[in-house]
Amino acid sequence: TWTPAAFVETTVEILKEQIGDGKVVLGLSGGVDSTVAAVLLNKAIGKNLYCIFVNNGLLRKNEFESVLHQYKDMGLNVKGVDASERFLEALRNEIDPERKRKAIGNAFIEVFDDEAHQLTGVDWLAQGTIYPDVIESVSVNGPSVTIKSHHNVGGLPDFMKLKIVEPLRMLFKDEVRRVGKEMGIDPELLGRHPFPGPGLAIRILGDITSEKVRILQEVDAIFINGLKKWDLYDKVWQAGAILLPVNSVGVMGDERTYEKVVALRAVESTDGMTADWVNLPYEFLQEVSNHIINRVKGVNRVVYDISSKPPATIEWE
Ligand code: XMP
């Protein structure tokens, strides 16, 4: 029978054998898969694993700093690269969802390639690919770091000429979590909701500015922290906030306001292929809505998305 302990032991042996004294580069995303892959490789080859964690400026509030810190505490050899400006620039005036994804994917490849270039003697590229990524070409859980189908003119980036190592490619998500737990990874990290690779870019409908990112980060943090405080976070499969490209009229004191509308989304699901909106308590929604409107400048209305997938999708873009 399959056990996480046996998997860790065997995989570490295989990785040692396979990689020997070779050097490996790996992109961390802050998600479960890339983290578990990194910790496994770290066990096998230690400092010969070079992790790169890119801030695309579209992560949750304070996420880059806190996750980077966590990675260092785990003993990973990790370099944090803040490329927020570069991504924002690549997204300028982009309103089409698929073009946003492409712009982010390309910017990521450029940044990663620049970084990988600075490392000498690297032979391997490690990825946190899991079994569902192998069988579907599109992943549900958003390994922003998985590189696919970028065979553009001008040849491949250097890091794509590396040999590939994917220690989790036979595992399902729940097995990855169990392996992570076995290796002592923080349960809070392992229990994180899925988060899309393009991040907040596909939750800001329309064009993206740093001000909109800031507003959405604040709103999202209030919502997610609220879920945790009310002990609802683990009962929800995925949650987040969406910044709508709509202004609505409100009143504040004697003043008429004309400010942004945000939508909150929380779904139940097993694999993201189908999903149902979660029946969150009215008292919770009331508290969160009040906090958002009182604390986040520029937002005067909050709505809750009660659409199922299908025919809606989880994300709005
Ligand atoms: P949808 O919106 O298609 O989302 O119902 C299903 C799941 O996939 C995630 N998602 C993405 N993950 N890159 C990713 O890495 C993407 O472009 C992307 N689009 C959606 C979404 O967050 C949900 O978990």
Residues whose N, C-alpha, C, O or C-beta is under 5 A from the ligand:
A	BS01	XMP	R101 S139 V140 N141 G142 P143 S144 P194 F195 P196 G197 P198 G272 T313 I314 E315
